[in-house]
Amino acid sequence: MTTWGLIVETTVGFGERKHTEAYVVAHFTGSREEAFAELERRARRHTPEHPMSPKRRRLLRWSDGFLLVVDGAWQSFVTRFTVAELLADSDTPVAEEPAVVEQPIGPAAPEPVAAQEPGRAEPVAQQDEWYADGVPVKPSWLGREDLP
């Protein structure tokens, strides 16, 4: 199954110190459509830090995600939600490459056979219960057997 990163890029700060920061808020294992649906759910209920007194809120869909534009009294603040396929992660354990077991060469020698890949735990099911502020009721790491 493919793992997708759910990414949020949001405006932080004010005035000359106003800038954008990006966060990978979650990893989702499943189809792109399922990841996109989860991203939409998060975008619809997201409440950005700024502006403090929002005047208008617009959520727009685009090819890879969503764009949330919140107008304040003096400035607009933007939050971009993107789904992207996870290709590499330096923080995940590296799986050992399957070893090739050499067979003697002869008239009826079978093809080389790959050794079994070390067992891996099944992925944890997606979170179903969330507090009103978007924090999961049960941490995603709780109960995982593949962690030290």
Phi and psi in radians as a Rosetta constraint file:
Dihedral C 1 N 2 CA 2 C 2 CIRCULARHARMONIC -1.488 0.35
Dihedral N 2 CA 2 C 2 N 3 CIRCULARHARMONIC 2.483 0.35
Dihedral C 2 N 3 CA 3 C 3 CIRCULARHARMONIC -1.834 0.35
Dihedral N 3 CA 3 C 3 N 4 CIRCULARHARMONIC 2.296 0.35
Dihedral C 3 N 4 CA 4 C 4 CIRCULARHARMONIC -1.988 0.35
Dihedral N 4 CA 4 C 4 N 5 CIRCULARHARMONIC 2.480 0.35
Dihedral C 4 N 5 CA 5 C 5 CIRCULARHARMONIC -1.679 0.35
Dihedral N 5 CA 5 C 5 N 6 CIRCULARHARMONIC 2.299 0.35
Dihedral C 5 N 6 CA 6 C 6 CIRCULARHARMONIC -1.728 0.35
Dihedral N 6 CA 6 C 6 N 7 CIRCULARHARMONIC 1.999 0.35
Dihedral C 6 N 7 CA 7 C 7 CIRCULARHARMONIC -1.971 0.35
Dihedral N 7 CA 7 C 7 N 8 CIRCULARHARMONIC 2.394 0.35
Dihedral C 7 N 8 CA 8 C 8 CIRCULARHARMONIC -2.145 0.35
Dihedral N 8 CA 8 C 8 N 9 CIRCULARHARMONIC 2.181 0.35
Dihedral C 8 N 9 CA 9 C 9 CIRCULARHARMONIC -1.982 0.35
Dihedral N 9 CA 9 C 9 N 10 CIRCULARHARMONIC 2.123 0.35
Dihedral C 9 N 10 CA 10 C 10 CIRCULARHARMONIC -2.321 0.35
Dihedral N 10 CA 10 C 10 N 11 CIRCULARHARMONIC 2.706 0.35
Dihedral C 10 N 11 CA 11 C 11 CIRCULARHARMONIC -1.424 0.35
Dihedral N 11 CA 11 C 11 N 12 CIRCULARHARMONIC 2.285 0.35
Dihedral C 11 N 12 CA 12 C 12 CIRCULARHARMONIC -2.238 0.35
Dihedral N 12 CA 12 C 12 N 13 CIRCULARHARMONIC 2.705 0.35
Dihedral C 12 N 13 CA 13 C 13 CIRCULARHARMONIC 1.452 0.35
Dihedral N 13 CA 13 C 13 N 14 CIRCULARHARMONIC 3.114 0.35
Dihedral C 13 N 14 CA 14 C 14 CIRCULARHARMONIC -2.309 0.35
Dihedral N 14 CA 14 C 14 N 15 CIRCULARHARMONIC 2.807 0.35
Dihedral C 14 N 15 CA 15 C 15 CIRCULARHARMONIC 0.930 0.35
Dihedral N 15 CA 15 C 15 N 16 CIRCULARHARMONIC -2.259 0.35
Dihedral C 15 N 16 CA 16 C 16 CIRCULARHARMONIC -1.226 0.35
Dihedral N 16 CA 16 C 16 N 17 CIRCULARHARMONIC -0.329 0.35
Dihedral C 16 N 17 CA 17 C 17 CIRCULARHARMONIC -1.639 0.35
Dihedral N 17 CA 17 C 17 N 18 CIRCULARHARMONIC 0.095 0.35
Dihedral C 17 N 18 CA 18 C 18 CIRCULARHARMONIC -1.241 0.35
Dihedral N 18 CA 18 C 18 N 19 CIRCULARHARMONIC 2.210 0.35
Dihedral C 18 N 19 CA 19 C 19 CIRCULARHARMONIC -2.659 0.35
Dihedral N 19 CA 19 C 19 N 20 CIRCULARHARMONIC 3.064 0.35
Dihedral C 19 N 20 CA 20 C 20 CIRCULARHARMONIC -1.914 0.35
Dihedral N 20 CA 20 C 20 N 21 CIRCULARHARMONIC 2.403 0.35
Dihedral C 20 N 21 CA 21 C 21 CIRCULARHARMONIC -2.170 0.35
Dihedral N 21 CA 21 C 21 N 22 CIRCULARHARMONIC 2.552 0.35
Dihedral C 21 N 22 CA 22 C 22 CIRCULARHARMONIC -2.005 0.35
Dihedral N 22 CA 22 C 22 N 23 CIRCULARHARMONIC 2.513 0.35
Dihedral C 22 N 23 CA 23 C 23 CIRCULARHARMONIC -2.426 0.35
Dihedral N 23 CA 23 C 23 N 24 CIRCULARHARMONIC 2.442 0.35
Dihedral C 23 N 24 CA 24 C 24 CIRCULARHARMONIC -1.588 0.35
Dihedral N 24 CA 24 C 24 N 25 CIRCULARHARMONIC 1.843 0.35
Dihedral C 24 N 25 CA 25 C 25 CIRCULARHARMONIC -1.453 0.35
Dihedral N 25 CA 25 C 25 N 26 CIRCULARHARMONIC -0.366 0.35
Dihedral C 25 N 26 CA 26 C 26 CIRCULARHARMONIC -2.904 0.35
Dihedral N 26 CA 26 C 26 N 27 CIRCULARHARMONIC 2.796 0.35
Dihedral C 26 N 27 CA 27 C 27 CIRCULARHARMONIC -1.973 0.35
Dihedral N 27 CA 27 C 27 N 28 CIRCULARHARMONIC 2.453 0.35
Dihedral C 27 N 28 CA 28 C 28 CIRCULARHARMONIC -2.249 0.35
Dihedral N 28 CA 28 C 28 N 29 CIRCULARHARMONIC 2.224 0.35
Dihedral C 28 N 29 CA 29 C 29 CIRCULARHARMONIC -1.811 0.35
Dihedral N 29 CA 29 C 29 N 30 CIRCULARHARMONIC 2.140 0.35
Dihedral C 29 N 30 CA 30 C 30 CIRCULARHARMONIC 2.728 0.35
Dihedral N 30 CA 30 C 30 N 31 CIRCULARHARMONIC -2.778 0.35
Dihedral C 30 N 31 CA 31 C 31 CIRCULARHARMONIC -1.400 0.35
Dihedral N 31 CA 31 C 31 N 32 CIRCULARHARMONIC 2.852 0.35
Dihedral C 31 N 32 CA 32 C 32 CIRCULARHARMONIC -1.110 0.35
Dihedral N 32 CA 32 C 32 N 33 CIRCULARHARMONIC -0.655 0.35
Dihedral C 32 N 33 CA 33 C 33 CIRCULARHARMONIC -1.104 0.35
Dihedral N 33 CA 33 C 33 N 34 CIRCULARHARMONIC -0.719 0.35
Dihedral C 33 N 34 CA 34 C 34 CIRCULARHARMONIC -1.164 0.35
Dihedral N 34 CA 34 C 34 N 35 CIRCULARHARMONIC -0.718 0.35
Dihedral C 34 N 35 CA 35 C 35 CIRCULARHARMONIC -1.120 0.35
Dihedral N 35 CA 35 C 35 N 36 CIRCULARHARMONIC -0.703 0.35
Dihedral C 35 N 36 CA 36 C 36 CIRCULARHARMONIC -1.131 0.35
Dihedral N 36 CA 36 C 36 N 37 CIRCULARHARMONIC -0.678 0.35
Dihedral C 36 N 37 CA 37 C 37 CIRCULARHARMONIC -1.137 0.35
Dihedral N 37 CA 37 C 37 N 38 CIRCULARHARMONIC -0.721 0.35
Dihedral C 37 N 38 CA 38 C 38 CIRCULARHARMONIC -1.123 0.35
Dihedral N 38 CA 38 C 38 N 39 CIRCULARHARMONIC -0.708 0.35
Dihedral C 38 N 39 CA 39 C 39 CIRCULARHARMONIC -1.105 0.35
Dihedral N 39 CA 39 C 39 N 40 CIRCULARHARMONIC -0.718 0.35
Dihedral C 39 N 40 CA 40 C 40 CIRCULARHARMONIC -1.107 0.35
Dihedral N 40 CA 40 C 40 N 41 CIRCULARHARMONIC -0.726 0.35
Dihedral C 40 N 41 CA 41 C 41 CIRCULARHARMONIC -1.030 0.35
Dihedral N 41 CA 41 C 41 N 42 CIRCULARHARMONIC -0.766 0.35
Dihedral C 41 N 42 CA 42 C 42 CIRCULARHARMONIC -1.183 0.35
Dihedral N 42 CA 42 C 42 N 43 CIRCULARHARMONIC -0.678 0.35
Dihedral C 42 N 43 CA 43 C 43 CIRCULARHARMONIC -1.153 0.35
Dihedral N 43 CA 43 C 43 N 44 CIRCULARHARMONIC -0.680 0.35
Dihedral C 43 N 44 CA 44 C 44 CIRCULARHARMONIC -1.151 0.35
Dihedral N 44 CA 44 C 44 N 45 CIRCULARHARMONIC -0.600 0.35
Dihedral C 44 N 45 CA 45 C 45 CIRCULARHARMONIC -1.747 0.35
Dihedral N 45 CA 45 C 45 N 46 CIRCULARHARMONIC 0.021 0.35
Dihedral C 45 N 46 CA 46 C 46 CIRCULARHARMONIC -1.190 0.35
Dihedral N 46 CA 46 C 46 N 47 CIRCULARHARMONIC 2.325 0.35
Dihedral C 46 N 47 CA 47 C 47 CIRCULARHARMONIC -2.077 0.35
Dihedral N 47 CA 47 C 47 N 48 CIRCULARHARMONIC 1.851 0.35
Dihedral C 47 N 48 CA 48 C 48 CIRCULARHARMONIC -1.204 0.35
Dihedral N 48 CA 48 C 48 N 49 CIRCULARHARMONIC 2.764 0.35
Dihedral C 48 N 49 CA 49 C 49 CIRCULARHARMONIC -1.154 0.35
Dihedral N 49 CA 49 C 49 N 50 CIRCULARHARMONIC -0.625 0.35
Dihedral C 49 N 50 CA 50 C 50 CIRCULARHARMONIC -2.158 0.35
Dihedral N 50 CA 50 C 50 N 51 CIRCULARHARMONIC 2.584 0.35
Dihedral C 50 N 51 CA 51 C 51 CIRCULARHARMONIC -1.379 0.35
Dihedral N 51 CA 51 C 51 N 52 CIRCULARHARMONIC 2.779 0.35
Dihedral C 51 N 52 CA 52 C 52 CIRCULARHARMONIC -1.208 0.35
Dihedral N 52 CA 52 C 52 N 53 CIRCULARHARMONIC -0.626 0.35
Dihedral C 52 N 53 CA 53 C 53 CIRCULARHARMONIC -2.121 0.35
Dihedral N 53 CA 53 C 53 N 54 CIRCULARHARMONIC 1.447 0.35
Dihedral C 53 N 54 CA 54 C 54 CIRCULARHARMONIC -1.167 0.35
Dihedral N 54 CA 54 C 54 N 55 CIRCULARHARMONIC 2.442 0.35
Dihedral C 54 N 55 CA 55 C 55 CIRCULARHARMONIC -1.791 0.35
Dihedral N 55 CA 55 C 55 N 56 CIRCULARHARMONIC -0.588 0.35
Dihedral C 55 N 56 CA 56 C 56 CIRCULARHARMONIC -2.616 0.35
Dihedral N 56 CA 56 C 56 N 57 CIRCULARHARMONIC 2.484 0.35
Dihedral C 56 N 57 CA 57 C 57 CIRCULARHARMONIC -2.272 0.35
Dihedral N 57 CA 57 C 57 N 58 CIRCULARHARMONIC 2.209 0.35
Dihedral C 57 N 58 CA 58 C 58 CIRCULARHARMONIC -2.260 0.35
Dihedral N 58 CA 58 C 58 N 59 CIRCULARHARMONIC 2.246 0.35
Dihedral C 58 N 59 CA 59 C 59 CIRCULARHARMONIC -1.954 0.35
Dihedral N 59 CA 59 C 59 N 60 CIRCULARHARMONIC 2.137 0.35
Dihedral C 59 N 60 CA 60 C 60 CIRCULARHARMONIC -2.084 0.35
Dihedral N 60 CA 60 C 60 N 61 CIRCULARHARMONIC 2.489 0.35
Dihedral C 60 N 61 CA 61 C 61 CIRCULARHARMONIC -1.707 0.35
Dihedral N 61 CA 61 C 61 N 62 CIRCULARHARMONIC 2.449 0.35
Dihedral C 61 N 62 CA 62 C 62 CIRCULARHARMONIC -2.420 0.35
Dihedral N 62 CA 62 C 62 N 63 CIRCULARHARMONIC -3.099 0.35
Dihedral C 62 N 63 CA 63 C 63 CIRCULARHARMONIC -0.959 0.35
Dihedral N 63 CA 63 C 63 N 64 CIRCULARHARMONIC -0.769 0.35
Dihedral C 63 N 64 CA 64 C 64 CIRCULARHARMONIC -1.859 0.35
Dihedral N 64 CA 64 C 64 N 65 CIRCULARHARMONIC 0.065 0.35
Dihedral C 64 N 65 CA 65 C 65 CIRCULARHARMONIC 2.986 0.35
Dihedral N 65 CA 65 C 65 N 66 CIRCULARHARMONIC -2.463 0.35
Dihedral C 65 N 66 CA 66 C 66 CIRCULARHARMONIC -2.382 0.35
Dihedral N 66 CA 66 C 66 N 67 CIRCULARHARMONIC 2.710 0.35
Dihedral C 66 N 67 CA 67 C 67 CIRCULARHARMONIC -2.229 0.35
Dihedral N 67 CA 67 C 67 N 68 CIRCULARHARMONIC 2.132 0.35
Dihedral C 67 N 68 CA 68 C 68 CIRCULARHARMONIC -1.861 0.35
Dihedral N 68 CA 68 C 68 N 69 CIRCULARHARMONIC 2.087 0.35
Dihedral C 68 N 69 CA 69 C 69 CIRCULARHARMONIC -1.994 0.35
Dihedral N 69 CA 69 C 69 N 70 CIRCULARHARMONIC 2.086 0.35
Dihedral C 69 N 70 CA 70 C 70 CIRCULARHARMONIC -2.040 0.35
Dihedral N 70 CA 70 C 70 N 71 CIRCULARHARMONIC 2.075 0.35
Dihedral C 70 N 71 CA 71 C 71 CIRCULARHARMONIC -1.564 0.35
Dihedral N 71 CA 71 C 71 N 72 CIRCULARHARMONIC 2.284 0.35
Dihedral C 71 N 72 CA 72 C 72 CIRCULARHARMONIC -1.781 0.35
Dihedral N 72 CA 72 C 72 N 73 CIRCULARHARMONIC -2.920 0.35
Dihedral C 72 N 73 CA 73 C 73 CIRCULARHARMONIC -1.137 0.35
Dihedral N 73 CA 73 C 73 N 74 CIRCULARHARMONIC -0.670 0.35
Dihedral C 73 N 74 CA 74 C 74 CIRCULARHARMONIC -2.106 0.35
Dihedral N 74 CA 74 C 74 N 75 CIRCULARHARMONIC -0.447 0.35
Dihedral C 74 N 75 CA 75 C 75 CIRCULARHARMONIC -2.369 0.35
Dihedral N 75 CA 75 C 75 N 76 CIRCULARHARMONIC 2.787 0.35
Dihedral C 75 N 76 CA 76 C 76 CIRCULARHARMONIC -1.781 0.35
Dihedral N 76 CA 76 C 76 N 77 CIRCULARHARMONIC 2.561 0.35
Dihedral C 76 N 77 CA 77 C 77 CIRCULARHARMONIC -2.180 0.35
Dihedral N 77 CA 77 C 77 N 78 CIRCULARHARMONIC 2.439 0.35
Dihedral C 77 N 78 CA 78 C 78 CIRCULARHARMONIC -2.069 0.35
Dihedral N 78 CA 78 C 78 N 79 CIRCULARHARMONIC 2.443 0.35
Dihedral C 78 N 79 CA 79 C 79 CIRCULARHARMONIC -2.266 0.35
Dihedral N 79 CA 79 C 79 N 80 CIRCULARHARMONIC 2.189 0.35
Dihedral C 79 N 80 CA 80 C 80 CIRCULARHARMONIC -1.880 0.35
Dihedral N 80 CA 80 C 80 N 81 CIRCULARHARMONIC 2.301 0.35
Dihedral C 80 N 81 CA 81 C 81 CIRCULARHARMONIC -1.974 0.35
Dihedral N 81 CA 81 C 81 N 82 CIRCULARHARMONIC 2.178 0.35
Dihedral C 81 N 82 CA 82 C 82 CIRCULARHARMONIC -2.300 0.35
Dihedral N 82 CA 82 C 82 N 83 CIRCULARHARMONIC 2.496 0.35
Dihedral C 82 N 83 CA 83 C 83 CIRCULARHARMONIC -1.889 0.35
Dihedral N 83 CA 83 C 83 N 84 CIRCULARHARMONIC 2.292 0.35
Dihedral C 83 N 84 CA 84 C 84 CIRCULARHARMONIC -2.487 0.35
Dihedral N 84 CA 84 C 84 N 85 CIRCULARHARMONIC 2.498 0.35
Dihedral C 84 N 85 CA 85 C 85 CIRCULARHARMONIC -1.244 0.35
Dihedral N 85 CA 85 C 85 N 86 CIRCULARHARMONIC 2.296 0.35
Dihedral C 85 N 86 CA 86 C 86 CIRCULARHARMONIC -1.394 0.35
Dihedral N 86 CA 86 C 86 N 87 CIRCULARHARMONIC 2.027 0.35
Dihedral C 86 N 87 CA 87 C 87 CIRCULARHARMONIC -1.721 0.35
Dihedral N 87 CA 87 C 87 N 88 CIRCULARHARMONIC -0.607 0.35
Dihedral C 87 N 88 CA 88 C 88 CIRCULARHARMONIC -2.691 0.35
Dihedral N 88 CA 88 C 88 N 89 CIRCULARHARMONIC 2.609 0.35
Dihedral C 88 N 89 CA 89 C 89 CIRCULARHARMONIC -2.552 0.35
Dihedral N 89 CA 89 C 89 N 90 CIRCULARHARMONIC 2.023 0.35
Dihedral C 89 N 90 CA 90 C 90 CIRCULARHARMONIC -1.229 0.35
Dihedral N 90 CA 90 C 90 N 91 CIRCULARHARMONIC -0.208 0.35
Dihedral C 90 N 91 CA 91 C 91 CIRCULARHARMONIC -1.652 0.35
Dihedral N 91 CA 91 C 91 N 92 CIRCULARHARMONIC -0.071 0.35
Dihedral C 91 N 92 CA 92 C 92 CIRCULARHARMONIC -1.608 0.35
Dihedral N 92 CA 92 C 92 N 93 CIRCULARHARMONIC 2.578 0.35
Dihedral C 92 N 93 CA 93 C 93 CIRCULARHARMONIC -1.137 0.35
Dihedral N 93 CA 93 C 93 N 94 CIRCULARHARMONIC 2.496 0.35
Dihedral C 93 N 94 CA 94 C 94 CIRCULARHARMONIC -1.468 0.35
Dihedral N 94 CA 94 C 94 N 95 CIRCULARHARMONIC 2.191 0.35
Dihedral C 94 N 95 CA 95 C 95 CIRCULARHARMONIC -1.335 0.35
Dihedral N 95 CA 95 C 95 N 96 CIRCULARHARMONIC 2.455 0.35
Dihedral C 95 N 96 CA 96 C 96 CIRCULARHARMONIC -1.207 0.35
Dihedral N 96 CA 96 C 96 N 97 CIRCULARHARMONIC 2.489 0.35
Dihedral C 96 N 97 CA 97 C 97 CIRCULARHARMONIC -1.201 0.35
Dihedral N 97 CA 97 C 97 N 98 CIRCULARHARMONIC 2.432 0.35
Dihedral C 97 N 98 CA 98 C 98 CIRCULARHARMONIC -1.083 0.35
Dihedral N 98 CA 98 C 98 N 99 CIRCULARHARMONIC 2.312 0.35
Dihedral C 98 N 99 CA 99 C 99 CIRCULARHARMONIC -1.433 0.35
Dihedral N 99 CA 99 C 99 N 100 CIRCULARHARMONIC 2.562 0.35
Dihedral C 99 N 100 CA 100 C 100 CIRCULARHARMONIC -1.689 0.35
Dihedral N 100 CA 100 C 100 N 101 CIRCULARHARMONIC 2.176 0.35
Dihedral C 100 N 101 CA 101 C 101 CIRCULARHARMONIC -1.581 0.35
Dihedral N 101 CA 101 C 101 N 102 CIRCULARHARMONIC 2.062 0.35
Dihedral C 101 N 102 CA 102 C 102 CIRCULARHARMONIC -1.360 0.35
Dihedral N 102 CA 102 C 102 N 103 CIRCULARHARMONIC 2.354 0.35
Dihedral C 102 N 103 CA 103 C 103 CIRCULARHARMONIC -1.865 0.35
Dihedral N 103 CA 103 C 103 N 104 CIRCULARHARMONIC 2.589 0.35
Dihedral C 103 N 104 CA 104 C 104 CIRCULARHARMONIC -1.076 0.35
Dihedral N 104 CA 104 C 104 N 105 CIRCULARHARMONIC 2.472 0.35
Dihedral C 104 N 105 CA 105 C 105 CIRCULARHARMONIC -1.500 0.35
Dihedral N 105 CA 105 C 105 N 106 CIRCULARHARMONIC 2.254 0.35
Dihedral C 105 N 106 CA 106 C 106 CIRCULARHARMONIC -2.880 0.35
Dihedral N 106 CA 106 C 106 N 107 CIRCULARHARMONIC -3.051 0.35
Dihedral C 106 N 107 CA 107 C 107 CIRCULARHARMONIC -1.076 0.35
Dihedral N 107 CA 107 C 107 N 108 CIRCULARHARMONIC -0.641 0.35
Dihedral C 107 N 108 CA 108 C 108 CIRCULARHARMONIC -2.042 0.35
Dihedral N 108 CA 108 C 108 N 109 CIRCULARHARMONIC 0.575 0.35
Dihedral C 108 N 109 CA 109 C 109 CIRCULARHARMONIC -1.258 0.35
Dihedral N 109 CA 109 C 109 N 110 CIRCULARHARMONIC 2.281 0.35
Dihedral C 109 N 110 CA 110 C 110 CIRCULARHARMONIC -1.293 0.35
Dihedral N 110 CA 110 C 110 N 111 CIRCULARHARMONIC 2.888 0.35
Dihedral C 110 N 111 CA 111 C 111 CIRCULARHARMONIC -1.145 0.35
Dihedral N 111 CA 111 C 111 N 112 CIRCULARHARMONIC 2.666 0.35
Dihedral C 111 N 112 CA 112 C 112 CIRCULARHARMONIC -1.008 0.35
Dihedral N 112 CA 112 C 112 N 113 CIRCULARHARMONIC 2.469 0.35
Dihedral C 112 N 113 CA 113 C 113 CIRCULARHARMONIC -1.948 0.35
Dihedral N 113 CA 113 C 113 N 114 CIRCULARHARMONIC 2.328 0.35
Dihedral C 113 N 114 CA 114 C 114 CIRCULARHARMONIC -1.352 0.35
Dihedral N 114 CA 114 C 114 N 115 CIRCULARHARMONIC 2.393 0.35
Dihedral C 114 N 115 CA 115 C 115 CIRCULARHARMONIC -1.219 0.35
Dihedral N 115 CA 115 C 115 N 116 CIRCULARHARMONIC 2.746 0.35
Dihedral C 115 N 116 CA 116 C 116 CIRCULARHARMONIC -1.137 0.35
Dihedral N 116 CA 116 C 116 N 117 CIRCULARHARMONIC 2.414 0.35
Dihedral C 116 N 117 CA 117 C 117 CIRCULARHARMONIC -1.280 0.35
Dihedral N 117 CA 117 C 117 N 118 CIRCULARHARMONIC 2.482 0.35
Dihedral C 117 N 118 CA 118 C 118 CIRCULARHARMONIC -0.960 0.35
Dihedral N 118 CA 118 C 118 N 119 CIRCULARHARMONIC 2.510 0.35
Dihedral C 118 N 119 CA 119 C 119 CIRCULARHARMONIC -1.123 0.35
Dihedral N 119 CA 119 C 119 N 120 CIRCULARHARMONIC 2.516 0.35
Dihedral C 119 N 120 CA 120 C 120 CIRCULARHARMONIC -2.233 0.35
Dihedral N 120 CA 120 C 120 N 121 CIRCULARHARMONIC 2.581 0.35
Dihedral C 120 N 121 CA 121 C 121 CIRCULARHARMONIC -1.251 0.35
Dihedral N 121 CA 121 C 121 N 122 CIRCULARHARMONIC 2.661 0.35
Dihedral C 121 N 122 CA 122 C 122 CIRCULARHARMONIC -1.212 0.35
Dihedral N 122 CA 122 C 122 N 123 CIRCULARHARMONIC 2.600 0.35
Dihedral C 122 N 123 CA 123 C 123 CIRCULARHARMONIC -1.110 0.35
Dihedral N 123 CA 123 C 123 N 124 CIRCULARHARMONIC 2.613 0.35
Dihedral C 123 N 124 CA 124 C 124 CIRCULARHARMONIC -1.328 0.35
Dihedral N 124 CA 124 C 124 N 125 CIRCULARHARMONIC 2.464 0.35
Dihedral C 124 N 125 CA 125 C 125 CIRCULARHARMONIC -1.107 0.35
Dihedral N 125 CA 125 C 125 N 126 CIRCULARHARMONIC 2.668 0.35
Dihedral C 125 N 126 CA 126 C 126 CIRCULARHARMONIC -1.185 0.35
Dihedral N 126 CA 126 C 126 N 127 CIRCULARHARMONIC 2.626 0.35
Dihedral C 126 N 127 CA 127 C 127 CIRCULARHARMONIC -1.157 0.35
Dihedral N 127 CA 127 C 127 N 128 CIRCULARHARMONIC 2.334 0.35
Dihedral C 127 N 128 CA 128 C 128 CIRCULARHARMONIC -1.831 0.35
Dihedral N 128 CA 128 C 128 N 129 CIRCULARHARMONIC -0.572 0.35
Dihedral C 128 N 129 CA 129 C 129 CIRCULARHARMONIC -1.846 0.35
Dihedral N 129 CA 129 C 129 N 130 CIRCULARHARMONIC 2.322 0.35
Dihedral C 129 N 130 CA 130 C 130 CIRCULARHARMONIC -2.338 0.35
Dihedral N 130 CA 130 C 130 N 131 CIRCULARHARMONIC 2.521 0.35
Dihedral C 130 N 131 CA 131 C 131 CIRCULARHARMONIC -1.269 0.35
Dihedral N 131 CA 131 C 131 N 132 CIRCULARHARMONIC 2.905 0.35
Dihedral C 131 N 132 CA 132 C 132 CIRCULARHARMONIC -1.064 0.35
Dihedral N 132 CA 132 C 132 N 133 CIRCULARHARMONIC -0.500 0.35
Dihedral C 132 N 133 CA 133 C 133 CIRCULARHARMONIC -1.503 0.35
Dihedral N 133 CA 133 C 133 N 134 CIRCULARHARMONIC 0.090 0.35
Dihedral C 133 N 134 CA 134 C 134 CIRCULARHARMONIC 1.649 0.35
Dihedral N 134 CA 134 C 134 N 135 CIRCULARHARMONIC 0.052 0.35
Dihedral C 134 N 135 CA 135 C 135 CIRCULARHARMONIC -1.512 0.35
Dihedral N 135 CA 135 C 135 N 136 CIRCULARHARMONIC 2.325 0.35
Dihedral C 135 N 136 CA 136 C 136 CIRCULARHARMONIC -1.160 0.35
Dihedral N 136 CA 136 C 136 N 137 CIRCULARHARMONIC 2.518 0.35
Dihedral C 136 N 137 CA 137 C 137 CIRCULARHARMONIC -1.150 0.35
Dihedral N 137 CA 137 C 137 N 138 CIRCULARHARMONIC -0.753 0.35
Dihedral C 137 N 138 CA 138 C 138 CIRCULARHARMONIC -1.974 0.35
Dihedral N 138 CA 138 C 138 N 139 CIRCULARHARMONIC 2.149 0.35
Dihedral C 138 N 139 CA 139 C 139 CIRCULARHARMONIC -1.029 0.35
Dihedral N 139 CA 139 C 139 N 140 CIRCULARHARMONIC 2.526 0.35
Dihedral C 139 N 140 CA 140 C 140 CIRCULARHARMONIC -1.147 0.35
Dihedral N 140 CA 140 C 140 N 141 CIRCULARHARMONIC -0.416 0.35
Dihedral C 140 N 141 CA 141 C 141 CIRCULARHARMONIC -1.473 0.35
Dihedral N 141 CA 141 C 141 N 142 CIRCULARHARMONIC -0.263 0.35
Dihedral C 141 N 142 CA 142 C 142 CIRCULARHARMONIC -1.181 0.35
Dihedral N 142 CA 142 C 142 N 143 CIRCULARHARMONIC 2.175 0.35
Dihedral C 142 N 143 CA 143 C 143 CIRCULARHARMONIC 1.548 0.35
Dihedral N 143 CA 143 C 143 N 144 CIRCULARHARMONIC -0.027 0.35
Dihedral C 143 N 144 CA 144 C 144 CIRCULARHARMONIC -1.311 0.35
Dihedral N 144 CA 144 C 144 N 145 CIRCULARHARMONIC 2.341 0.35
Dihedral C 144 N 145 CA 145 C 145 CIRCULARHARMONIC -1.647 0.35
Dihedral N 145 CA 145 C 145 N 146 CIRCULARHARMONIC -0.149 0.35
Dihedral C 145 N 146 CA 146 C 146 CIRCULARHARMONIC -1.582 0.35
Dihedral N 146 CA 146 C 146 N 147 CIRCULARHARMONIC 0.090 0.35
Dihedral C 146 N 147 CA 147 C 147 CIRCULARHARMONIC -1.790 0.35
Dihedral N 147 CA 147 C 147 N 148 CIRCULARHARMONIC 2.597 0.35
